[in-house]
């Protein structure tokens, strides 16, 4: 367990960042650096905690980020443009935030001379359209140049190389994480679970893109926070990338929607909508490396995680 550390989380006001901060703030000083574009903090008591502070800023502005990172023992870099629809509307900004933002964070951590761990958040998108039990050593498979869907994946793969390069060349202790379809309470944005639950609780139609046969593995928020925590103190993690997900919680998008309707006791119909963009057909991780090095083991099965998430949304009206 990390204790008495000064931890900076870029993108810390988001879904995963704020959940990680809740776990870390009991025994550490946590600074959230965020432009508040996606706000999962509102309605929480996180900013009332004496060990937590928020700095509003943009990772594209190195002069704003550098003073925050300067005092950090640990940097968890999550800031990025998220959500497929948002990425496709803003491909240039997506790449700028990933490439320049990560460069600024890495350089600030390197120049501080005190950073003991830098965690770079990548994405499972780096495996392309068909990813069956993929390992970290498998070749990444990105889409055609010019297809907006892949700008996020391309830029995130570049940040992995960048983080590893800072480790190899300068000795900065970097780690990369590839999260696989995270869900849970406080999720904001365009995620399928968020969309399905919020609409199911209002008995509104659930939109399923294409025929719903796309396959995903769903990982509950508490489990990815466990995975991230493990990278912060494990020396063997340095210089590696890790798949963090739950291959046991795998099903089609169609069956995910059906299960949420059932668990929420909802009357929502499913509406099939033609898909007008490139989509990922299959995404299931192999997490053996995370198990072996980090001791990572997802604990929350899909039904339990969905019930917890439904309860959270329902309790907030």
Buried (B, 14 or more C-beta within 10 A) or exposed (E): EBEEBBBBBBBBBBBBBBBBBBBBBEEBBBBBBBBEBBBBBEEBEBBEBEBBBBBEBBBBEBEBBBEBBBEBBBBBBBBBBBBBEBBBEBBEBBBBBBBBBBBBBBBBBBEBEEBBBBBBBBBBBBBBBEBEBBEBEBEBEBBEEEBBBBBBBBBBBBBBEBBBEBBEEEEBBBBBBBBBBBBBBBBBBEBBBBBBBBBBBEEBEBBBBBEBEBBBBBBBBBBBBBBBBBBBBBEEBBBBBBBBBBBEBBBBBBEBBBBBBEBBEBEBEBEEEEEEEBEBBBBBBBBBBBEEBBEBEBEBBBEEBBBBBBEBBEEEE
